Amino acid sequence: MKEFEALYILKTDLLPEDTEKEVKAIEAIVTGEGGAVIEHSDWGKKRLAYAIAKQRYGQFVLFRFSSPPTTPEKMTKHFRYNENVLKGMILRLDGSTGYNPEAEVDPEAVAEDKTPSWVKAQAEQKEALEKASKEASAEAPPKASTEALPETSPEVSAPKTEEQPNVQPE
């Protein structure tokens, strides 16, 4: 028996009884083939990245099970021909994937750095530019003072105009 993980998306306009009916149908496929359900997790209603069958939201369900290798084919067929299932995906879990549900996760290591990589790259570029500008200003010769430059043009003033008296009509 091999371990599998199935993630499928149901329509959100289903009644809770219909949702349970779909979950029971998947369990029946697994147990009918001689498999066993390891874990069932309802992730709830989530917004889809793009519309699937004119649906913008879906009810996500995660299902871990162990069964013979023929069971995923039957589940895929059920996903494909059932109108209540928008999408379904089945993965085979093995030791090479690095998935270990019993492994301890260090929360400090996970929470250590949640900064997106593009933000880090942007900060590094900014630091590099600042460093380069400081180096360039250190190597540049000192600026000449303006007092040493001779005046090349005489001071220009605004043309004088005659002021007219402000006369108001009576």
C-alpha positions in Angstrom: 0.0 0.0 0.0 1.2 3.5 -0.9 0.4 6.8 0.7 -1.4 9.4 -1.3 -2.6 12.9 -0.8 -5.6 14.4 -2.6 -6.7 18.0 -2.7 -9.9 18.8 -4.4 -12.1 21.8 -4.7 -15.9 21.6 -4.4 -18.5 24.2 -5.5 -19.4 26.6 -2.7 -23.1 26.7 -3.5 -23.5 23.1 -2.2 -25.5 22.4 0.9 -23.5 21.1 3.9 -25.2 17.7 3.4 -24.1 17.6 -0.2 -20.5 18.5 0.8 -20.5 15.6 3.3 -22.0 13.3 0.6 -19.0 14.1 -1.7 -16.5 13.5 1.1 -18.2 10.1 1.9 -18.1 9.2 -1.8 -14.3 9.8 -1.9 -13.9 7.7 1.4 -16.0 5.0 -0.2 -13.7 4.8 -3.3 -10.6 4.5 -1.0 -12.1 1.9 1.4 -13.7 0.0 -1.5 -10.3 -0.6 -3.0 -9.0 -1.9 0.3 -7.3 1.4 1.4 -7.5 3.4 4.6 -8.2 7.0 5.3 -5.3 8.6 7.3 -6.5 12.2 7.5 -9.4 14.3 6.3 -9.2 18.1 6.5 -11.7 20.7 5.4 -9.9 23.9 4.5 -13.1 25.9 4.0 -14.1 28.4 1.4 -11.2 30.2 -0.4 -11.0 32.6 -3.3 -9.7 31.0 -6.5 -6.8 32.5 -8.5 -8.9 32.3 -11.6 -12.5 31.3 -12.4 -13.2 27.6 -12.8 -16.5 26.7 -14.4 -17.6 30.3 -13.7 -16.9 29.9 -10.0 -14.7 32.4 -8.2 -14.7 30.6 -4.8 -14.3 27.0 -3.9 -14.5 24.6 -0.9 -11.0 23.1 -0.4 -10.7 19.6 1.0 -7.4 17.8 1.8 -7.5 14.0 2.0 -4.5 11.7 3.0 -5.0 8.0 2.5 -3.1 4.7 1.9 -4.3 2.4 -0.9 -3.3 0.2 -3.8 -1.9 2.1 -6.8 -5.1 1.7 -8.8 -7.2 3.9 -6.4 -5.9 7.3 -7.7 -7.1 6.5 -11.2 -10.7 5.8 -9.9 -10.6 9.0 -7.8 -9.4 11.0 -10.8 -12.2 9.7 -12.9 -14.7 10.6 -10.1 -13.2 14.2 -10.0 -13.5 14.5 -13.7 -17.1 13.4 -14.2 -18.6 14.8 -11.0 -20.2 18.2 -11.6 -19.7 19.3 -7.9 -15.9 18.9 -8.1 -14.2 21.9 -9.7 -10.7 20.5 -9.6 -8.8 17.6 -8.1 -5.2 16.6 -7.7 -3.6 13.5 -6.3 0.0 13.1 -5.2 1.9 10.0 -4.1 3.8 10.6 -0.9 7.1 8.9 -0.5 10.3 9.4 1.5 12.0 11.3 -1.3 9.6 14.3 -1.1 10.8 15.3 2.3 7.3 15.2 3.8 7.3 13.9 7.3 4.2 14.8 9.4 5.9 13.6 12.6 8.9 15.9 12.1 9.2 18.7 14.6 9.2 22.2 13.2 11.1 24.9 14.9 8.7 27.9 15.1 11.6 30.3 15.6 13.2 29.2 12.3 10.0 29.5 10.4 9.1 32.9 11.9 12.7 34.1 11.6 12.5 35.8 8.2 9.2 36.2 6.3 10.5 39.0 4.1 9.9 38.4 0.4 13.0 37.9 -1.7 12.2 40.8 -3.9 12.2 43.1 -0.9 15.6 41.8 0.2 17.0 42.3 -3.4 15.7 45.8 -3.5 17.3 46.7 -0.2 20.6 45.2 -1.3 20.5 47.3 -4.5 19.8 50.4 -2.5 22.7 49.7 -0.2 25.0 49.0 -3.1 24.0 52.3 -4.8 24.6 54.3 -1.5 28.0 52.6 -1.1 29.0 53.4 -4.7 27.9 57.1 -4.3 29.9 57.5 -1.1 33.0 56.0 -2.8 32.5 58.3 -5.8 32.2 61.4 -3.7 35.3 60.4 -1.7 37.4 60.0 -4.9 36.1 63.3 -6.5 38.3 66.4 -6.3 37.0 69.1 -4.0 34.7 71.6 -5.6 36.1 75.1 -6.4 34.6 78.0 -4.5 32.4 80.5 -6.3 34.4 83.4 -4.8 37.5 82.6 -7.0 35.5 82.9 -10.2 35.5 86.4 -11.8 32.3 88.0 -12.7 31.7 87.7 -16.4 28.5 89.7 -16.8 27.5 93.0 -15.3 24.6 93.1 -12.9 21.4 93.4 -14.8 18.5 95.2 -13.3 14.9 95.4 -14.3 14.1 98.3 -16.7 12.7 101.4 -15.0 9.2 102.3 -15.9 7.4 105.5 -15.2 4.7 105.2 -12.6 1.4 106.6 -13.7 -0.9 108.1 -11.1 -3.9 105.9 -10.2 -6.8 107.9 -11.6 -10.3 106.8 -11.0 -13.2 108.0 -13.1 -15.8 110.0 -11.3 
